[in-house]
């Protein structure tokens, strides 16, 4: 056993380092959040156990219902826009014969930008006066829009930002899945007279259904935690139209100094995401078994 341990000492060292990192930056914060959700704590005075009072406080907050509805609406819109667009782009890139590498780089470029930079870039695009989008509308003699200042367009504007920021990752994952499909299937479909849309419907989608489902679940988990877009672009406005659960959690903790309320919201969100994560793990196991 001593000799075996000596041979694998380096591997155990790397494993211990990874476990320490997970313990400090993943597991401990989750445990600390659970504890905070049942405490009255400002990180100055000693924490006081208050039971479920924090949960009652945040549930009675008028912004609580808006935050969950906005988060659900954001996730739904992100699925309609941000889930379909990367797949369509991947299909188009897979059909091309030239400039594939260049176009993959262009599609992935937004992912390499820091999120704050990408969001602030869109803040200029959405400017009601000299913003790029209103200039485009002016070219077509259309009236300008208050993209971030209107309750009817603010949430959609955030979805467009999020879709553009994360477009490259989804596209490359789909493209890798498409390139693993046997070419014989497409050749048989072409011999049967199938066009592009029929090939996608009868060959591409059935062959990538597990990847599509996994990406669907991952997107739900990611979009339910949306924070940076409302924080930098709208501040939760107008009229709480873009307040999300993660943003409301931030407000409780750092604006109101109520870390217990922020912990309670975080625990609720974590439980919801735990359901989707469990589904994701089950689907992943089924994919590996096939």
C-alpha positions in Angstrom: 0.0 0.0 0.0 2.9 2.3 0.8 4.5 1.7 -2.6 1.2 2.2 -4.4 0.6 5.4 -2.5 4.1 6.7 -3.4 3.4 5.9 -7.1 0.2 7.9 -7.0 1.4 10.7 -4.7 1.3 13.3 -7.5 -2.2 12.3 -8.5 -3.4 12.5 -4.9 -1.8 15.9 -4.6 -3.7 17.3 -7.6 -6.9 15.7 -6.2 -6.4 17.3 -2.8 -5.8 20.7 -4.4 -9.0 20.4 -6.4 -11.0 19.3 -3.4 -9.7 22.2 -1.3 -10.7 24.7 -4.1 -14.2 23.2 -4.3 -14.5 23.2 -0.5 -13.5 26.9 -0.2 -15.2 28.3 -3.2 -18.2 26.1 -3.8 -19.2 23.9 -0.9 -18.5 26.4 2.0 -20.4 29.3 0.4 -23.4 27.0 -0.2 -23.4 25.8 3.4 -22.9 29.4 4.6 -25.8 30.6 2.6 -28.1 27.9 4.2 -27.0 29.1 7.6 -27.4 32.8 6.8 -31.0 32.2 5.5 -32.0 31.3 9.1 -30.1 34.1 10.8 -30.4 37.9 11.3 -26.8 38.8 10.3 -25.1 41.9 9.2 -21.5 40.6 9.5 -20.8 43.1 12.2 -22.8 41.8 15.2 -23.0 38.1 16.1 -25.6 36.2 14.1 -29.0 35.7 15.7 -31.1 32.7 14.8 -34.6 33.8 13.6 -36.0 30.6 12.1 -38.2 31.2 9.0 -38.6 35.0 9.6 -36.2 35.8 6.7 -38.4 33.7 4.4 -41.5 35.4 5.5 -39.9 38.9 5.1 -38.8 38.3 1.5 -42.1 36.6 0.5 -44.1 39.5 1.8 -41.9 41.9 -0.2 -43.9 43.3 -3.2 -40.8 42.8 -5.4 -40.6 39.1 -4.6 -43.4 38.1 -7.0 -42.1 40.4 -9.7 -38.6 39.0 -9.3 -39.8 35.4 -9.9 -42.1 36.3 -12.7 -39.3 38.4 -14.4 -36.8 35.5 -14.0 -39.3 33.0 -15.4 -40.1 35.4 -18.3 -36.4 36.0 -19.0 -35.7 32.2 -19.0 -38.7 31.7 -21.4 -37.6 34.4 -23.8 -34.0 33.2 -23.6 -35.2 29.7 -24.6 -37.2 31.1 -27.6 -34.3 33.3 -28.8 -31.1 32.1 -27.3 -31.7 28.4 -27.6 -32.8 28.3 -31.2 -30.4 30.8 -32.7 -27.1 28.9 -31.8 -28.6 25.7 -33.3 -29.5 27.5 -36.5 -26.1 29.1 -36.8 -24.4 25.7 -36.2 -26.5 24.1 -39.0 -25.5 27.0 -41.4 -21.8 26.7 -40.4 -21.9 23.0 -40.9 -23.3 23.4 -44.4 -20.6 25.8 -45.5 -17.6 24.7 -47.5 -15.4 27.7 -47.1 -14.3 30.1 -44.3 -15.5 27.8 -41.6 -12.6 28.6 -39.2 -13.0 32.3 -39.6 -16.7 32.3 -39.1 -16.4 30.1 -36.0 -14.0 32.7 -34.6 -16.4 35.5 -35.4 -19.3 33.6 -33.7 -17.2 32.8 -30.6 -15.7 36.3 -30.3 -18.4 37.7 -27.9 -17.7 35.0 -25.4 -14.1 36.2 -25.1 -15.2 39.7 -24.1 -15.5 40.4 -20.4 -19.3 40.3 -19.6 -19.2 43.9 -18.2 -17.6 45.2 -21.5 -20.2 43.4 -23.6 -23.1 44.7 -21.5 -21.8 48.3 -21.5 -21.3 48.1 -25.3 -25.0 47.2 -25.6 -25.9 50.1 -23.2 -24.5 52.4 -25.9 -26.5 50.5 -28.6 -29.7 51.0 -26.6 -29.1 54.7 -26.0 -32.4 56.5 -26.8 -30.6 59.4 -28.5 -27.6 58.4 -30.5 -27.7 54.6 -29.9 -26.9 52.3 -32.9 -30.3 50.6 -32.8 -32.3 53.8 -32.9 -30.0 55.0 -35.7 -30.9 51.9 -37.7 -34.6 52.5 -37.0 -34.2 56.1 -38.3 -32.7 54.8 -41.6 -36.0 52.9 -42.1 -38.0 56.0 -41.0 -39.3 54.3 -37.9 -39.8 56.0 -34.6 -37.1 55.5 -31.9 -37.6 53.2 -29.0 -36.9 53.6 -25.3 -35.2 50.2 -25.2 -34.3 50.1 -21.5 -36.8 52.7 -20.2 -40.0 51.0 -21.3 -41.6 48.1 -19.4 -42.6 46.5 -22.7 -39.1 46.4 -24.2 -36.7 46.4 -21.2 -36.8 42.6 -20.5 -36.5 41.7 -24.2 -33.5 44.0 -24.5 -31.8 42.1 -21.7 -32.5 38.8 -23.4 -30.9 40.1 -26.6 -27.7 41.1 -24.7 -27.5 37.7 -23.0 -28.1 35.8 -26.2 -25.3 37.7 -28.0 -22.9 37.2 -25.1 -23.4 33.4 -24.9 -24.0 32.7 -28.6 -20.6 31.3 -29.4 -20.5 28.6 -26.7 -23.8 27.0 -27.7 -23.0 27.3 -31.4 -19.6 25.5 -31.1 -21.2 22.7 -28.9 -23.9 22.2 -31.5 -21.4 22.3 -34.3 -19.3 19.6 -32.7 -22.4 17.4 -32.3 -23.4 17.9 -35.9 -19.9 16.9 -37.2 -20.2 13.6 -35.3 -23.3 12.6 -37.3 -22.4 10.0 -39.9 -22.3 11.4 -43.4 -24.0 8.3 -44.8 -27.3 9.5 -43.2 -27.2 12.8 -45.1 -26.2 11.1 -48.3 -29.2 8.8 -48.0 -31.5 11.7 -47.3 -30.2 13.6 -50.4 -30.7 10.5 -52.6 -34.3 10.4 -51.4 -34.6 14.0 -52.5 -34.6 15.6 -49.1 -33.8 19.3 -49.0 -32.0 21.2 -46.2 -35.0 21.6 -44.0 -36.1 17.9 -44.3 -32.5 16.8 -43.6 -32.5 18.9 -40.5 -35.9 17.6 -39.3 -35.4 13.9 -40.1 -31.6 13.5 -39.6 -30.0 16.4 -37.6 -32.6 16.8 -34.8 -33.1 13.0 -34.1 -29.3 12.5 -34.0 -28.7 15.4 -31.6 -31.8 15.2 -29.4 -29.8 14.3 -26.3 -27.4 17.3 -26.8 -30.4 19.5 -27.4 -32.0 18.4 -24.2 -28.9 18.8 -22.2 -28.3 22.3 -23.6 -31.9 23.2 -22.8 -31.5 22.2 -19.2 -28.2 24.0 -18.9 -29.7 27.2 -20.4 -32.6 27.1 -17.9 -30.1 26.8 -15.0 -27.9 29.7 -16.4 -30.7 32.1 -17.3 -32.4 31.6 -13.9 -29.3 33.2 -12.3 -29.3 36.3 -14.6 -27.7 39.2 -12.7 -25.2 41.3 -14.6 -27.6 42.4 -17.3 -30.2 44.0 -15.0 -27.5 45.3 -12.6 -25.5 47.2 -15.3 -28.3 48.1 -17.7 -31.5 48.9 -15.9 -30.9 48.6 -12.1 -34.1 46.5 -12.0 -36.2 49.2 -13.6 -38.4 50.5 -15.0 -41.0 49.8 -12.4 -39.4 46.6 -11.3 -39.8 45.2 -14.9 -36.3 43.7 -14.9 -35.8 42.8 -11.2 -34.7 39.2 -11.1 -34.2 36.8 -8.1 -30.5 37.1 -8.2 -30.7 40.9 -8.5 -33.2 41.1 -5.6 -30.8 38.9 -3.6 -28.0 41.4 -4.2 -30.3 44.3 -3.1 -31.2 42.6 0.2 -27.5 41.8 1.0 -25.6 44.8 -0.2 -28.2 47.6 -0.4 -30.4 46.8 2.6 -27.7 45.1 4.7 -30.1 42.2 5.2 -27.8 39.2 4.5 -30.4 36.9 6.1 -33.0 37.9 3.5 -30.4 37.6 0.7 -29.5 34.1 2.0 -33.2 33.1 2.1 -33.7 34.2 -1.5 -30.5 32.4 -2.5 -31.6 29.2 -0.8 -35.0 29.3 -2.7 -33.2 29.8 -6.0 -30.7 27.0 -5.2 -33.6 24.6 -4.5 -35.2 25.5 -7.8 -32.0 25.0 -9.7 -31.3 21.8 -7.9 -34.4 20.3 -9.6 -33.1 21.2 -13.0 -29.6 20.1 -12.2 -30.9 16.7 -11.1 -32.7 16.3 -14.5 -29.5 17.4 -16.2 -27.4 14.7 -14.4 -30.0 12.0 -15.3 -30.0 13.0 -18.9 -26.2 13.1 -19.0 -26.0 9.5 -17.6 -28.5 8.4 -20.3 -26.4 10.0 -23.0 -23.2 8.3 -21.7 -25.0 5.0 -21.6 -25.9 5.1 -25.3 
